[in-house]
Amino acid sequence: MLKKLPTKAGRNGVSTPAPSPKSRGDDAHFAAPPASAPQTRAGRKLVVYVAAAAILWSYWPTLAAMHEKWWADPQYSHAYLVPVFALVLLWLRRGQLAQVNPGPSWWGAMLLLAGVGLRLAGAYLYFDWFEAVSLLPMLAGSALLLGGWAALRWSWLPIAFLGFMIPLPHRIETGLSHPLQRLATLASAFTLQTLGLPAIAEGNRIIVNQAQIDVVEACSGLGMLLLFFAMATAVAILSRRTLWEKAFIFASAAPIGVVANVIRIAATALVYETAGREWADFVHDQAGWLMMPVALTLLWLEMGCLSRLFIEVAAVSPLPLDPAGVSPADKQSRIRLRHVRTS
């Protein structure tokens, strides 16, 4: 027997068959919304937090060893600010991650394997620097594996900046400190001679009349050089300049560090000659705190010179051939504005 379906009266009085329960179930199946976005975001955040906790737990001995180096060696006292600036940089670049929908990429596993290989090599060779630097590919690989290329583009610059908190190997420190020590001695003696004092450089010692000033290894300026490289990199990242200008600002950290160290040694020798040893020791200790303002001043002067040497011309679109609705006065003002910008 044929079963008559129930009817439903419409607005115009025409009866239409009511949908069967099966058809209603099919319609409900196709109309069901996908998984909610907040649940997906919460799951991603949970995975990120778990990965961060795992990396922190795994690298805790390495981070503790770096902390001891930062605390004991004044050359790396600036390293405490490096992670803080990296977090601030991540926050400032958060718009790059919000514009796209991040998705995982298995290429991050290659970076993770590279980080694991570096750490195993450091443990096998008893080379702590390998273990410390392996943190960078581990962080980059985690960002790529969890968030894809969008997360890597967002985080690669702050991750690379973390390299300034890793202490240099002892062999590199020794290889750099002795030439810098000799350079500081010669440049300081020349500066004192320019100021009219009879200064002579003998080895790493400056002789001014009867006074002898030893430029020890701690006065080589290596710590200032590392600090100024980190500071110049931060200034280059935050400034809105071309790529070659940022590279020039980064490279200028080396001469700025040398000049700041020479100013410190020459000022100490000058005070020693004029006011005595006690005042010279006081100036030597306090001058270390003044090197940061001196470096920032030199960077500010350098950026001002770059702004005046290379002027960025704003792009101006040409006027239409028949500007309808534009008054003659408005047209003349546009022509004058274009002449001012291009002159």
C-alpha positions in Angstrom: 0.0 0.0 0.0 1.1 3.5 -0.7 1.4 5.6 2.4 0.2 9.2 2.0 2.7 11.7 3.3 1.4 14.5 5.6 0.9 17.9 3.9 1.7 21.3 5.1 -0.2 24.4 4.1 1.8 27.2 2.7 1.2 30.9 2.7 -0.8 30.9 -0.6 -2.9 27.9 0.5 -1.1 25.3 -1.6 -0.4 22.2 0.4 3.1 20.8 0.2 4.3 17.5 1.5 6.2 17.8 4.8 9.8 16.5 4.8 10.2 13.0 6.1 12.3 12.4 9.2 15.0 10.9 7.1 15.2 13.9 4.8 15.3 16.1 7.9 18.2 14.2 9.2 20.1 14.5 6.0 19.4 18.2 5.8 20.6 18.5 9.4 23.7 16.5 8.6 24.7 18.8 5.7 23.8 22.0 7.6 25.9 21.0 10.7 28.5 23.7 11.3 32.2 22.7 11.4 34.3 22.6 14.6 34.3 26.0 16.4 37.3 28.2 15.9 37.8 28.9 19.6 38.2 25.2 20.3 40.8 25.0 17.5 42.7 28.0 18.9 42.7 26.6 22.4 44.1 23.3 21.1 46.9 25.1 19.3 47.7 27.2 22.4 47.8 24.0 24.5 50.3 22.4 22.0 52.5 25.5 22.0 52.5 25.6 25.8 53.4 22.0 26.0 56.2 22.4 23.5 57.6 25.4 25.3 57.6 23.6 28.6 59.4 20.6 27.0 62.1 22.8 25.5 62.5 24.7 28.8 62.8 21.4 30.8 65.3 20.0 28.3 67.5 23.0 28.1 67.3 23.9 31.8 70.9 22.8 32.6 72.2 24.7 29.5 70.3 27.9 30.5 71.6 27.5 34.1 75.2 27.4 32.9 74.6 30.5 30.7 73.1 32.3 33.7 76.3 31.5 35.7 78.4 33.0 32.9 76.2 36.1 32.7 76.4 36.6 36.4 80.1 36.0 36.8 81.5 37.7 33.6 80.7 41.4 33.2 81.2 41.0 29.4 77.8 39.2 29.2 75.8 41.2 31.8 73.8 42.5 28.9 72.5 39.0 28.1 69.7 39.4 30.6 68.0 42.0 28.4 68.3 39.9 25.2 65.3 37.6 25.9 63.2 40.5 27.1 63.8 42.4 23.8 63.0 39.2 21.8 59.7 38.9 23.6 58.9 42.6 22.9 59.9 42.1 19.2 57.5 39.1 19.0 54.7 41.3 20.4 55.5 44.1 17.9 55.4 41.7 15.0 52.2 40.0 16.1 50.3 41.5 13.2 52.2 39.3 10.7 50.8 36.2 12.4 47.2 37.6 12.6 47.0 38.2 8.9 47.2 34.5 7.9 45.9 31.2 9.2 48.9 29.3 10.5 49.2 25.6 9.7 51.8 23.1 10.6 54.7 22.2 8.3 56.7 19.0 8.5 59.8 20.9 7.4 60.2 21.9 11.0 61.3 18.4 11.8 64.5 19.0 9.8 65.4 22.0 12.0 64.6 19.9 15.1 66.9 17.2 13.9 69.6 19.8 13.3 69.2 21.1 16.8 69.3 17.6 18.3 72.4 16.9 16.2 74.2 20.0 17.5 73.3 19.2 21.0 74.5 15.6 20.7 77.7 16.8 19.1 78.3 19.3 22.0 77.8 16.6 24.5 80.1 14.2 22.7 82.9 16.7 22.2 82.4 18.4 25.6 81.8 21.7 23.7 79.2 23.7 25.6 78.8 26.3 22.8 77.2 23.7 20.5 74.7 22.8 23.2 73.8 26.4 23.8 73.5 27.4 20.1 71.3 24.3 19.4 68.5 26.1 21.2 68.1 28.4 18.1 67.2 25.7 15.5 65.1 24.0 18.1 63.0 27.1 18.6 62.8 27.8 14.8 61.9 24.2 14.1 59.2 24.2 16.8 57.7 27.4 15.3 57.7 25.9 11.8 56.4 22.5 12.9 53.5 24.0 14.9 52.6 27.1 13.0 54.0 26.7 9.5 55.9 29.2 7.5 53.8 32.1 8.7 54.9 31.4 12.3 58.6 31.1 11.2 58.4 34.4 9.3 56.9 36.0 12.5 59.5 34.5 14.9 62.8 34.0 13.0 64.1 37.5 13.7 63.5 37.4 17.5 65.0 33.8 17.6 68.1 34.9 15.7 68.5 37.9 18.2 68.7 35.4 21.0 72.2 34.5 19.7 73.5 37.6 21.5 72.8 35.9 24.8 75.0 32.9 24.1 78.6 33.3 25.4 81.4 32.9 22.9 83.7 30.0 23.1 86.8 30.6 25.2 89.1 30.2 22.2 87.3 32.9 20.3 87.2 35.2 23.3 91.0 34.8 23.7 91.6 35.3 20.0 89.6 38.5 20.0 90.6 40.1 23.3 94.4 40.3 22.6 94.1 42.2 19.3 91.4 44.5 20.8 93.6 45.1 23.8 96.6 46.1 21.6 94.3 48.3 19.5 92.9 50.0 22.5 96.4 50.7 23.9 97.7 52.2 20.6 94.6 54.3 19.9 94.5 55.6 23.5 98.2 56.6 23.4 97.6 58.4 20.1 94.6 60.2 21.6 96.6 61.4 24.6 99.4 62.6 22.2 96.8 64.5 20.3 95.7 66.2 23.5 99.3 67.3 24.1 100.4 64.7 26.7 103.7 62.8 26.2 102.2 59.3 26.0 104.1 56.3 24.8 102.7 52.8 24.2 104.9 49.9 25.3 103.1 46.6 24.8 99.8 46.9 26.6 101.0 49.7 28.9 100.7 53.5 28.4 103.4 55.6 29.9 102.5 59.3 30.5 105.4 61.2 32.2 105.9 59.2 35.4 102.6 57.4 35.4 102.1 53.9 34.0 98.6 52.7 33.0 98.2 49.0 32.2 95.5 48.1 29.7 94.5 44.7 31.1 92.5 42.1 29.3 89.3 43.3 31.0 89.8 46.7 29.3 90.1 45.2 25.8 86.5 46.3 25.0 85.2 42.9 24.0 82.3 43.2 26.4 81.4 46.6 25.0 81.7 45.3 21.5 79.2 42.5 22.1 76.9 44.9 23.8 77.1 47.4 21.0 76.5 44.8 18.4 73.3 43.7 20.2 72.2 47.3 20.6 73.0 48.3 17.0 71.0 45.2 15.8 68.1 46.2 18.0 68.2 49.8 16.6 68.4 48.5 13.0 65.4 46.2 13.6 63.2 48.9 15.0 64.2 51.6 12.5 62.3 51.9 9.2 65.2 52.0 6.8 66.4 50.2 3.7 68.3 46.9 4.0 71.7 48.3 3.2 71.2 51.1 5.8 70.4 48.5 8.5 73.5 46.5 7.5 75.6 49.7 7.7 74.2 50.4 11.2 74.9 46.8 12.3 78.5 47.0 11.0 79.1 50.4 12.7 78.9 48.6 16.1 82.6 47.6 15.8 84.1 51.2 15.4 81.6 52.5 18.0 82.8 49.9 20.5 86.4 50.7 19.8 85.8 54.5 20.1 83.9 54.1 23.3 86.6 52.0 24.9 89.3 54.5 23.8 87.4 57.4 25.3 87.2 55.4 28.6 91.0 54.6 28.7 92.1 58.1 27.6 89.8 59.8 30.1 91.2 57.6 32.9 94.8 58.4 31.9 94.0 62.1 31.6 92.5 62.2 35.1 95.4 60.1 36.5 97.9 62.7 35.2 95.9 65.7 36.4 94.1 64.7 39.6 95.8 61.5 40.9 95.2 57.8 41.1 92.2 57.9 43.4 90.2 60.1 41.0 91.4 58.0 38.1 90.1 54.8 39.7 86.8 56.5 40.3 86.5 57.7 36.7 87.5 54.2 35.4 84.8 52.5 37.4 82.1 55.0 36.5 83.0 55.4 32.9 81.7 51.9 32.2 78.2 53.1 33.0 78.6 56.0 30.6 79.6 54.0 27.6 75.9 53.1 26.8 74.9 56.8 26.5 78.0 57.5 24.4 77.2 54.6 22.1 73.5 55.7 21.7 74.6 59.2 21.0 77.0 58.0 18.2 74.3 55.8 16.8 71.9 58.8 16.8 74.4 61.0 15.0 75.0 58.2 12.5 71.3 57.8 11.7 71.0 61.6 11.4 73.8 61.7 8.9 72.2 58.8 6.9 68.8 60.6 6.9 70.5 63.7 5.4 72.6 62.0 2.9 69.9 59.8 1.4 66.5 61.4 1.3 63.5 59.2 0.5 61.3 60.8 -2.1 57.6 60.1 -1.7 55.9 58.6 -4.8 53.4 61.1 -6.4 50.9 59.9 -8.9 50.6 62.0 -12.1 47.7 64.3 -12.6 44.9 63.1 -15.0 44.8 64.6 -18.5 41.3 65.9 -17.9 40.7 66.2 -14.2 36.9 66.7 -14.1 35.6 68.6 -11.1 39.1 69.9 -10.1 39.3 73.6 -9.7 42.3 75.6 -11.2 43.5 76.6 -7.8 43.5 72.9 -6.6 45.4 71.9 -9.8 48.0 74.6 -9.1 48.4 73.4 -5.5 48.9 69.9 -6.7 51.6 71.0 -9.1 53.4 73.0 -6.4 53.2 70.0 -4.0 54.7 67.7 -6.6 57.5 70.3 -7.3 58.3 70.6 -3.6 58.5 66.8 -3.2 60.7 66.2 -6.2 63.0 69.2 -5.7 
